[in-house]
Amino acid sequence: MTVSLSNPGTYSSDLFLLAQWMAGDFSNHKQAQANPKEFAHIHVLFRPLAFDFFSSIGFYSEQVYDYDLWTPYRQGVHKLVDKGDHIYIENYALKDRFIYAGAARELDILRTITPDQIERRCHCSMVFTRTGNMFRGAVEPGNQCLIPKNGQQTYLISDVEITENTWNSLDKGMDIETHEQIWGSSSGSLCFEKSQNFAHEVPLVGEIC
């Protein structure tokens, strides 16, 4: 896909394609229905932010259980950065995430998020590379994305595969001393399918080449 506007070179084609594929409401309904003992029904939503937020492509995200769509258990803000041979996604936490619950579904809430309400999650960026019709991503190396869980300090391992209509992810929290798994799925990846597409909301600025 090539889009020619002003300011050529703003986006690479891979960055824009990844953004389009990320933009949506993803559900693992089929997986949860087939194996309800192992997998809850979850939605992962990535809603594009206005270009002015980062002067780049950015997203607000939520993860929610299907039975409680307005109480996300995970929220974040993400900036896509072109690094040439890979796409680097900076991850940010919301300082007061509860007031933005539902922003992935309600644009009026989404528009109230401002850059001064976020803070960088250091060492927790994701690195994505394209392999054919798929992007593969993982947490930046170093085991430094630290997440306390039930009084224990853990580091995050996150592996993601994205296609045009699917999102498969496996998140695990590992003990920083023993490297044993403390939290996360023990039954394999969560397998999501895109149920709603927000690709048309990804901002077009510059030339995609």
C-alpha positions as CSV (number, residue, x, y, z in Angstrom):
1,M,0.0,0.0,0.0
2,T,1.3,3.4,-0.9
3,V,-0.2,6.7,0.3
4,S,1.3,9.9,-1.0
5,L,0.6,13.0,1.0
6,S,2.9,15.7,2.4
7,N,6.0,15.1,4.6
8,P,7.3,12.0,2.8
9,G,8.8,9.2,4.8
10,T,6.7,9.6,8.0
11,Y,5.8,5.9,8.1
12,S,7.4,2.8,6.7
13,S,5.0,0.4,5.0
14,D,5.6,-2.2,7.7
15,L,4.9,0.2,10.6
16,F,1.6,1.3,9.0
17,L,0.6,-2.3,8.2
18,L,1.3,-3.4,11.8
19,A,-0.7,-0.5,13.0
20,Q,-3.7,-1.4,10.8
21,W,-3.5,-5.0,11.9
22,M,-3.3,-4.0,15.6
23,A,-6.3,-1.7,15.4
24,G,-9.3,-3.6,16.5
25,D,-11.3,-5.5,19.1
26,F,-9.9,-9.1,19.4
27,S,-11.8,-11.9,21.1
28,N,-10.8,-15.4,22.0
29,H,-14.4,-16.5,22.1
30,K,-13.8,-19.7,20.1
31,Q,-10.9,-20.8,22.3
32,A,-12.9,-20.1,25.5
33,Q,-15.9,-21.9,24.2
34,A,-13.9,-25.0,23.2
35,N,-12.0,-25.1,26.5
36,P,-13.7,-23.1,29.2
37,K,-11.8,-24.7,32.0
38,E,-8.5,-23.4,30.8
39,F,-9.4,-20.1,29.0
40,A,-11.7,-17.3,30.1
41,H,-13.4,-15.2,27.3
42,I,-11.2,-12.1,26.9
43,H,-11.1,-9.1,24.7
44,V,-8.0,-7.3,23.7
45,L,-8.7,-3.8,22.2
46,F,-6.3,-1.5,20.5
47,R,-7.8,1.9,19.7
48,P,-5.7,4.4,17.6
49,L,-4.9,7.7,19.2
50,A,-4.9,11.0,17.3
51,F,-1.6,11.7,15.5
52,D,-0.9,14.8,17.7
53,F,-0.7,12.6,20.9
54,F,2.8,11.4,20.0
55,S,3.3,13.1,16.6
56,S,3.3,9.5,15.5
57,I,1.0,6.4,15.4
58,G,-0.1,5.5,18.9
59,F,-2.7,3.3,20.6
60,Y,-4.7,3.1,23.8
61,S,-5.3,-0.6,24.8
62,E,-7.5,-2.5,27.2
63,Q,-7.8,-6.1,28.2
64,V,-11.2,-7.1,29.6
65,Y,-13.2,-10.2,30.5
66,D,-16.3,-10.5,28.3
67,Y,-18.6,-10.6,31.4
68,D,-17.3,-7.2,32.6
69,L,-16.5,-5.1,29.6
70,W,-16.2,-1.8,31.4
71,T,-13.7,-2.9,34.0
72,P,-10.4,-3.6,32.2
73,Y,-7.8,-5.6,34.1
74,R,-5.0,-4.1,32.0
75,Q,-4.6,-0.8,30.2
76,G,-1.8,0.9,28.4
77,V,-0.7,3.5,25.9
78,H,1.7,2.5,23.1
79,K,3.9,4.4,20.6
80,L,5.1,2.8,17.4
81,V,8.7,3.6,16.3
82,D,10.3,2.6,13.0
83,K,13.8,1.1,13.7
84,G,14.5,0.0,10.1
85,D,14.7,-3.7,10.4
86,H,12.1,-3.9,13.2
87,I,9.2,-1.9,14.8
88,Y,9.8,-0.8,18.4
89,I,6.7,-0.3,20.5
90,E,7.2,1.9,23.6
91,N,4.8,1.0,26.4
92,Y,3.3,3.5,28.8
93,A,1.2,3.2,32.0
94,L,-1.6,5.5,32.9
95,K,-1.1,7.4,36.1
96,D,-4.8,7.1,37.0
97,R,-6.0,4.3,34.8
98,F,-9.5,3.9,36.4
99,I,-10.8,7.2,35.1
100,Y,-10.1,6.0,31.5
101,A,-11.8,2.6,31.7
102,G,-13.9,2.1,28.6
103,A,-11.8,4.4,26.5
104,A,-11.3,1.7,23.9
105,R,-15.1,1.6,23.3
106,E,-16.0,5.2,23.9
107,L,-14.2,7.8,21.8
108,D,-15.3,10.6,24.1
109,I,-13.3,9.0,27.0
110,L,-10.4,8.3,24.6
111,R,-10.1,11.9,23.7
112,T,-9.6,12.9,27.4
113,I,-6.3,11.0,27.7
114,T,-3.4,13.5,27.5
115,P,0.4,12.9,27.3
116,D,0.9,14.3,30.8
117,Q,-1.2,11.4,32.2
118,I,1.2,8.6,31.1
119,E,4.6,7.4,32.2
120,R,7.1,5.2,30.4
121,R,7.3,1.6,31.4
122,C,11.0,1.2,31.3
123,H,12.5,-2.0,29.8
124,C,9.0,-3.1,28.8
125,S,9.0,-2.2,25.1
126,M,8.1,-4.7,22.5
127,V,10.2,-5.5,19.4
128,F,8.3,-6.7,16.3
129,T,9.7,-8.0,13.0
130,R,7.8,-9.1,9.9
131,T,7.9,-12.6,8.6
132,G,5.8,-12.9,5.5
133,N,2.1,-12.3,6.4
134,M,2.8,-12.2,10.1
135,F,4.5,-9.9,12.7
136,R,6.3,-11.6,15.6
137,G,7.0,-9.6,18.8
138,A,8.7,-10.1,22.1
139,V,9.6,-8.0,25.1
140,E,13.0,-6.2,24.6
141,P,15.9,-8.4,25.9
142,G,17.3,-8.2,29.4
143,N,14.6,-9.6,31.6
144,Q,14.2,-6.1,33.1
145,C,10.4,-5.6,32.6
146,L,9.6,-6.1,36.3
147,I,6.1,-6.8,37.6
148,P,5.4,-7.5,41.3
149,K,2.9,-10.3,41.8
150,N,1.5,-11.4,45.2
151,G,4.6,-10.1,47.0
152,Q,7.1,-11.6,44.5
153,Q,9.1,-9.7,42.0
154,T,8.8,-11.2,38.5
155,Y,10.0,-10.3,35.1
156,L,7.7,-10.5,32.0
157,I,8.1,-12.8,29.1
158,S,5.7,-11.9,26.3
159,D,5.5,-13.4,22.8
160,V,3.0,-12.2,20.3
161,E,2.0,-13.1,16.7
162,I,-0.2,-10.8,14.7
163,T,-1.8,-11.3,11.3
164,E,-4.4,-9.2,9.6
165,N,-7.2,-10.8,11.6
166,T,-5.6,-12.7,14.5
167,W,-3.6,-12.0,17.6
168,N,-1.9,-14.8,19.5
169,S,-0.1,-14.0,22.7
170,L,1.6,-15.7,25.6
171,D,2.5,-13.7,28.7
172,K,4.4,-15.3,31.6
173,G,5.8,-13.8,34.8
174,M,9.1,-15.4,35.9
175,D,10.8,-15.3,39.3
176,I,13.8,-13.0,39.1
177,E,15.9,-15.4,41.1
178,T,14.8,-18.9,40.1
179,H,13.4,-18.1,36.7
180,E,10.5,-20.3,37.4
181,Q,7.0,-19.3,36.1
182,I,5.0,-17.6,38.8
183,W,2.0,-16.4,36.8
184,G,0.5,-16.6,33.3
185,S,-1.0,-19.2,31.1
186,S,0.1,-22.8,31.6
187,S,-2.1,-24.0,28.8
188,G,-0.5,-22.2,25.8
189,S,-1.1,-19.0,23.9
190,L,-4.3,-17.0,24.0
191,C,-5.7,-17.1,20.5
192,F,-7.8,-14.1,19.4
193,E,-9.7,-13.2,16.3
194,K,-10.5,-9.6,15.2
195,S,-14.2,-9.0,15.9
196,Q,-14.2,-5.3,15.2
197,N,-11.8,-3.4,12.9
198,F,-10.5,0.1,13.8
199,A,-7.9,0.3,11.0
200,H,-9.7,3.2,9.4
201,E,-8.9,5.3,12.5
202,V,-5.1,4.9,12.1
203,P,-3.9,8.4,11.1
204,L,-2.5,9.0,7.7
205,V,0.4,11.5,7.7
206,G,3.2,11.6,5.2
207,E,4.1,9.0,2.6
208,I,3.9,5.3,3.2
209,C,6.4,3.7,1.0
